[in-house]
Amino acid sequence: MGLGLVHYIPMIAYLGFWVATLLSLGGRPLWGLYYLLPFLPYRTLRDHFLDYPLGANVTTILVLAIVLGALIHGKKLPKSKLYITWLVFAVYTYLSMWLGTALGHANAPLWIHDANFATWKDYMLLPLVFVAAGLVVEDRKAVRTVILITGISLLFIDRSALMDSMSRSWGTFDENKRDGGPLGFAGSNGLAAFLAQFSMFFWGFGQFLKRKKAKLLCYALVATTIFATMYTFSRASYIAIVVGTLLLGIFKDRKMIIVVVAFLFTWQAIVPVAVTERVMMTTNANGQLEASAQERVDLWENAKKTFYSEPIFGTGFATFQYGDHTDNLKDTHNWYVKVLIETGIIGGIIAVILLAQMVALGYRLFRNAKDPLYQGLGFALFLTMCASIILNCFGDRWMYLEINGLLWALMGAATSAVYLTEPEVVTEPVARDEAVSVNPYMAYR
């Protein structure tokens, strides 16, 4: 930056969390949410907080402060069945951890130092972000600001991811050159999932922008994000973008269907050679599955046997990481398989209900809202959730704050937007003097 301040950015950002916490408790929880949003995906920056007191927990502390500050100052959640579903799932997964302990699959989840409890705690940050946003996003300006901050955050992630990718030579594909970039712990596939989801979010949102300049800026962000996604070399993210674009064509812009069909016939002539190599790596020269694909098939075969042993309630939430699996992997490479193994059919049903409610929330807002801002938010969330459902077929892209923190904040804003679009009920007086002239605008004060 030329001012010698780069070294102090993590410390300044860390201190900002404590200021935002105090502001949230003191009556400005919306400001706390605004400050929180850009840090949700930026794991590598948050990792610098580990050098300071409570640095590992400042995100959790700020989220709790936003929720507590909102409740103290009389704010209420908008009506949404999603809150109930999340509460049920949170309680069920916690009890499921104790089931895993009783079955001998994991230690007792007593404190954050226990791996299973730490996994559950980090997972529960997602619904807490959802609750926080639902409590404090109360008007159109706040909805617009949350979307704007999300766009700016995505731009910084794009920049960091592209700088990292472009610093390497990609004449041919090399698995060892992939990493999670600014998302850090989420890994290269996690970064790809984040970029794929939010490229579809802003592509869908841009359909409803009226100002030409705003629309062009939005589409420029989409193009940059898709370009960054291409260099993550994630086949799942490629599929998610293609399917998302097809859905965009079906529900909004029919021209995109032609674009998708044309791309499917010409993609090898368009994308870099390294991308083509990555896509074609599913099988080797002998027609057999390549190592990565075979690894997943072996995992799923073993997972099926585990599921059959405990089909109703599962082996216990966050217990898969303790077992011995193919190549010592600690993840099933499919979130749905993981849910069924760990929480059984009961947990699987709750998870399906949760996903269905999230898709429905976006779709209803898209179809029923009159304000283009809310329509755009609804359609964007609908496309994002469809992309997320596909991405989770290829790995756990659901339980990471880095990947889905912003998504849940936008979901919280959407629950408020649904409430804001409901027309006010005007109660007519039982009797009135017909001779009195009534100002029609006064009925909507």
Backbone hydrogen bonds, N-H to C=O, Kabsch-Sander energy under -0.5 kcal/mol:
donor,donor_aa,acceptor,acceptor_aa,energy
8,Y,5,L,-1.4
9,I,5,L,-0.7
9,I,6,V,-1.3
12,I,8,Y,-2.7
13,A,9,I,-2.9
14,Y,10,P,-2.6
15,L,11,M,-2.6
16,G,12,I,-1.9
17,F,13,A,-1.3
17,F,14,Y,-0.6
18,W,14,Y,-1.1
19,V,15,L,-2.0
20,A,16,G,-2.8
21,T,17,F,-2.0
22,L,18,W,-2.1
23,L,19,V,-2.5
24,S,20,A,-2.3
25,L,21,T,-2.2
26,G,22,L,-1.8
27,G,24,S,-0.9
28,R,23,L,-2.9
31,W,28,R,-0.6
32,G,28,R,-1.3
33,L,29,P,-1.9
34,Y,30,L,-2.3
35,Y,31,W,-2.2
36,L,32,G,-2.0
37,L,33,L,-2.1
39,F,36,L,-1.5
40,L,36,L,-0.8
40,L,37,L,-1.2
42,Y,38,P,-0.5
43,R,41,P,-2.2
44,T,182,P,-2.1
46,R,42,Y,-1.8
47,D,43,R,-2.2
48,H,45,L,-1.1
49,F,46,R,-1.6
50,L,47,D,-1.4
51,D,48,H,-1.4
52,Y,49,F,-2.2
55,G,52,Y,-2.1
57,N,54,L,-1.6
58,V,54,L,-0.6
58,V,55,G,-0.5
61,I,57,N,-2.7
62,L,58,V,-2.4
63,V,59,T,-2.3
64,L,60,T,-2.5
65,A,61,I,-2.3
66,I,62,L,-2.3
67,V,63,V,-2.2
68,L,64,L,-3.0
69,G,65,A,-3.0
70,A,66,I,-2.2
71,L,67,V,-2.2
72,I,68,L,-2.7
73,H,69,G,-1.5
74,G,71,L,-1.7
75,K,70,A,-2.7
83,Y,80,S,-1.0
84,I,80,S,-0.6
85,T,81,K,-2.4
86,W,82,L,-2.5
87,L,83,Y,-2.0
88,V,84,I,-2.6
89,F,85,T,-2.5
90,A,86,W,-2.7
91,V,87,L,-2.4
92,Y,88,V,-2.7
93,T,89,F,-2.6
94,Y,90,A,-1.8
95,L,91,V,-2.5
96,S,92,Y,-2.2
97,M,93,T,-1.4
98,W,94,Y,-1.1
99,L,95,L,-1.6
100,G,96,S,-2.2
101,T,97,M,-1.7
102,A,98,W,-2.4
103,L,99,L,-2.1
104,G,101,T,-1.1
105,H,100,G,-2.8
106,A,100,G,-0.9
110,L,108,A,-1.9
114,D,111,W,-2.1
118,A,114,D,-2.8
119,T,115,A,-2.1
120,W,116,N,-2.1
121,K,117,F,-2.9
122,D,118,A,-2.4
123,Y,119,T,-2.0
124,M,120,W,-2.3
125,L,121,K,-0.6
125,L,122,D,-0.8
126,L,123,Y,-1.5
128,L,124,M,-1.5
129,V,125,L,-2.3
130,F,126,L,-2.0
131,V,127,P,-2.6
132,A,128,L,-2.9
133,A,129,V,-2.5
134,G,130,F,-2.2
135,L,131,V,-2.1
136,V,132,A,-1.8
137,V,133,A,-2.3
138,E,136,V,-1.1
143,V,139,D,-1.9
144,R,140,R,-2.6
145,T,141,K,-2.2
146,V,142,A,-2.4
147,I,143,V,-1.9
148,L,144,R,-2.3
149,I,145,T,-2.8
150,T,146,V,-2.0
151,G,147,I,-2.2
152,I,148,L,-2.3
153,S,149,I,-2.7
154,L,150,T,-2.5
155,L,151,G,-2.0
156,F,152,I,-1.8
157,I,153,S,-2.0
158,D,154,L,-2.9
159,R,155,L,-2.5
160,S,156,F,-2.4
161,A,157,I,-2.9
162,L,158,D,-2.9
163,M,159,R,-2.4
164,D,160,S,-1.9
165,S,161,A,-2.5
166,M,162,L,-3.3
167,S,163,M,-0.7
168,R,165,S,-1.6
177,K,174,D,-1.8
178,R,175,E,-1.6
183,L,180,G,-2.0
184,G,181,G,-1.5
186,A,183,L,-1.6
187,G,184,G,-2.3
190,G,186,A,-0.8
191,L,187,G,-2.4
192,A,188,S,-2.2
193,A,189,N,-2.2
194,F,190,G,-2.3
195,L,191,L,-2.5
196,A,192,A,-2.7
197,Q,193,A,-2.5
198,F,194,F,-2.2
199,S,195,L,-1.9
200,M,196,A,-1.7
201,F,197,Q,-1.8
202,F,198,F,-2.0
203,W,199,S,-1.5
204,G,200,M,-2.4
205,F,201,F,-2.6
206,G,202,F,-2.1
207,Q,203,W,-0.6
207,Q,204,G,-0.8
208,F,205,F,-1.8
209,L,206,G,-1.1
215,K,211,R,-2.4
216,L,212,K,-2.5
217,L,213,K,-2.3
218,C,214,A,-2.3
219,Y,215,K,-2.5
220,A,216,L,-2.1
221,L,217,L,-1.9
222,V,218,C,-2.0
223,A,219,Y,-2.6
224,T,220,A,-2.3
225,T,221,L,-2.3
226,I,222,V,-2.7
227,F,223,A,-2.3
228,A,224,T,-2.3
229,T,225,T,-2.3
230,M,226,I,-2.2
231,Y,227,F,-1.1
232,T,229,T,-1.9
233,F,229,T,-0.5
233,F,230,M,-1.0
234,S,229,T,-0.5
235,R,233,F,-0.6
238,Y,234,S,-1.6
239,I,235,R,-2.2
240,A,236,A,-2.4
241,I,237,S,-2.2
242,V,238,Y,-2.3
243,V,239,I,-2.7
244,G,240,A,-2.5
245,T,241,I,-2.6
246,L,242,V,-2.0
247,L,243,V,-2.4
248,L,244,G,-2.2
249,G,245,T,-2.0
250,I,246,L,-2.2
251,F,247,L,-2.6
252,K,248,L,-1.9
253,D,248,L,-2.2
254,R,252,K,-0.6
256,M,253,D,-1.9
257,I,254,R,-1.4
258,I,254,R,-0.8
259,V,255,K,-1.7
260,V,256,M,-2.4
261,V,257,I,-2.3
262,A,258,I,-2.7
263,F,259,V,-2.5
264,L,260,V,-2.4
265,F,261,V,-1.0
266,T,262,A,-1.0
266,T,263,F,-0.7
267,W,263,F,-1.9
269,A,266,T,-1.6
270,I,266,T,-0.6
270,I,267,W,-1.1
271,V,267,W,-2.5
274,A,170,W,-0.5
276,T,272,P,-1.9
277,E,273,V,-2.6
278,R,274,A,-1.9
279,V,275,V,-2.5
280,M,276,T,-2.3
281,M,278,R,-1.1
282,T,279,V,-0.7
283,T,280,M,-0.7
284,N,288,Q,-3.0
287,G,284,N,-2.1
290,E,282,T,-2.3
294,Q,290,E,-2.9
295,E,291,A,-2.4
296,R,292,S,-1.5
297,V,293,A,-2.0
298,D,294,Q,-2.5
299,L,295,E,-2.1
300,W,296,R,-2.5
301,E,297,V,-2.0
302,N,298,D,-2.1
303,A,299,L,-2.5
304,K,300,W,-2.0
305,K,301,E,-1.2
306,T,302,N,-1.8
307,F,303,A,-2.6
308,Y,304,K,-2.0
309,S,305,K,-1.0
310,E,306,T,-1.1
310,E,307,F,-0.7
314,G,310,E,-0.9
315,T,341,I,-2.3
316,G,342,E,-2.3
319,T,316,G,-1.5
322,Y,319,T,-1.7
323,G,319,T,-0.6
323,G,320,F,-1.0
325,H,323,G,-0.6
328,N,325,H,-2.3
329,L,326,T,-1.9
335,W,392,N,-2.1
335,W,395,G,-0.9
336,Y,392,N,-0.7
338,K,334,N,-2.2
339,V,335,W,-2.5
340,L,336,Y,-2.1
341,I,337,V,-2.5
342,E,338,K,-2.6
343,T,339,V,-2.7
344,G,340,L,-1.2
345,I,311,P,-2.3
346,I,312,I,-1.9
347,G,343,T,-1.7
348,G,344,G,-2.2
349,I,345,I,-2.4
350,I,346,I,-2.0
351,A,347,G,-2.4
352,V,348,G,-2.2
353,I,349,I,-2.3
354,L,350,I,-2.4
355,L,351,A,-2.4
356,A,352,V,-2.6
357,Q,353,I,-2.4
358,M,354,L,-1.9
359,V,355,L,-2.5
360,A,356,A,-2.5
361,L,357,Q,-2.3
362,G,358,M,-1.8
363,Y,359,V,-2.3
364,R,360,A,-2.9
365,L,361,L,-1.9
366,F,362,G,-2.2
367,R,363,Y,-2.3
368,N,364,R,-2.9
369,A,365,L,-1.9
375,Q,371,D,-2.5
376,G,372,P,-2.8
377,L,373,L,-2.0
378,G,374,Y,-2.6
379,F,375,Q,-2.7
380,A,376,G,-2.5
381,L,377,L,-2.3
382,F,378,G,-2.1
383,L,379,F,-2.3
384,T,380,A,-2.3
385,M,381,L,-2.6
386,C,382,F,-1.9
387,A,383,L,-2.3
388,S,384,T,-2.5
389,I,385,M,-2.5
390,I,386,C,-1.6
391,L,387,A,-2.6
392,N,388,S,-2.1
393,C,390,I,-1.7
394,F,391,L,-1.6
397,R,395,G,-1.3
401,L,399,M,-0.5
404,N,400,Y,-2.4
405,G,401,L,-2.3
408,W,404,N,-2.3
409,A,405,G,-1.7
410,L,406,L,-2.2
411,M,407,L,-1.9
412,G,408,W,-2.1
413,A,409,A,-2.0
414,A,410,L,-2.1
415,T,411,M,-2.0
416,S,412,G,-1.4
417,A,413,A,-2.2
418,V,414,A,-2.5
419,Y,415,T,-1.4
420,L,416,S,-2.6
421,T,417,A,-1.5
422,E,418,V,-0.5
422,E,419,Y,-0.9
426,V,424,E,-0.6
427,T,425,V,-0.6
428,E,426,V,-0.6
434,E,432,R,-0.8
436,V,433,D,-1.7
439,N,437,S,-0.5
442,M,439,N,-1.4
443,A,440,P,-0.8
444,Y,441,Y,-1.3
445,R,442,M,-1.1
